[in-house]
């Protein structure tokens, strides 16, 4: 997820100011400030990839506390020489 992402040729720009803040920190601040919490009404909320990966990342963090940070940083540190070529 990019902090700023343009879609539709720049017609729409999504800005995610809290994309690098952890869920635990956001929850704590929300509780402290007594902010209302919106429910997720998406019918696929229990079957999406993010929901499936949460327990996997949590388990990996038992081995290395930096797993979440490393995964995030890896998405910005791509060496395209190591990726397979797309078929023509």
C-alpha positions in Angstrom: 0.0 0.0 0.0 1.4 3.3 -1.0 1.0 6.4 1.2 -0.1 8.3 -1.8 -1.6 6.6 -4.8 -3.0 8.0 -8.0 -5.7 6.1 -9.8 -7.5 6.5 -13.2 -4.6 8.4 -14.7 -4.4 10.8 -11.8 -8.2 11.6 -11.7 -8.3 10.2 -8.2 -5.6 10.5 -5.5 -5.8 8.4 -2.3 -3.8 9.7 0.6 -3.3 7.4 3.5 -1.8 9.5 6.3 -1.8 6.7 8.9 -0.6 3.8 6.7 2.6 3.4 8.7 0.9 3.5 12.1 0.2 0.1 13.6 -3.4 -1.1 14.3 -2.6 -1.3 18.0 -1.5 2.3 18.2 -4.5 3.5 16.2 -6.8 1.5 18.5 -5.2 3.0 21.6 -5.5 6.5 20.4 -9.1 6.0 19.3 -9.9 4.6 22.8 -8.1 7.5 24.5 -9.9 10.2 22.4 -13.2 8.2 22.6 -13.6 8.3 18.8 -16.5 6.4 17.3 -15.5 3.1 15.5 -17.2 2.4 12.2 -18.0 -1.2 11.4 -16.8 -2.9 8.3 -19.9 -3.8 6.3 -18.0 -5.5 3.5 -19.5 -9.0 2.9 -15.9 -10.3 2.2 -14.3 -8.9 5.4 -13.8 -12.4 6.8 -12.5 -14.0 3.6 -10.0 -11.3 2.3 -6.3 -11.8 2.1 -5.5 -9.3 4.9 -7.7 -11.2 7.4 -6.0 -14.5 6.3 -2.5 -13.0 6.7 -2.9 -11.4 10.1 -2.5 -14.7 12.1 0.4 -15.7 9.9 2.3 -12.4 10.5 1.4 -12.6 14.2 3.0 -16.1 14.4 6.1 -14.9 12.5 6.5 -12.0 14.9 7.0 -14.6 17.7 10.3 -15.4 16.0 11.3 -11.9 15.0 9.6 -8.7 16.2 10.6 -6.8 13.1 8.7 -9.0 10.7 5.9 -6.6 10.0 8.3 -3.7 9.4 10.5 -5.9 7.2 7.6 -7.0 5.0 6.6 -3.4 4.6 10.1 -2.2 3.7 10.6 -5.1 1.3 7.7 -3.8 -0.8 9.8 -0.7 -1.4 13.1 -2.5 -1.9 12.4 -4.5 -5.0 15.4 -5.7 -7.1 13.8 -6.2 -10.5 16.8 -8.2 -11.8 15.7 -11.0 -9.5 12.1 -11.2 -10.8 11.2 -13.6 -13.6 10.6 -12.0 -17.0 7.0 -11.6 -18.2 6.2 -13.9 -21.2 5.8 -11.9 -24.4 
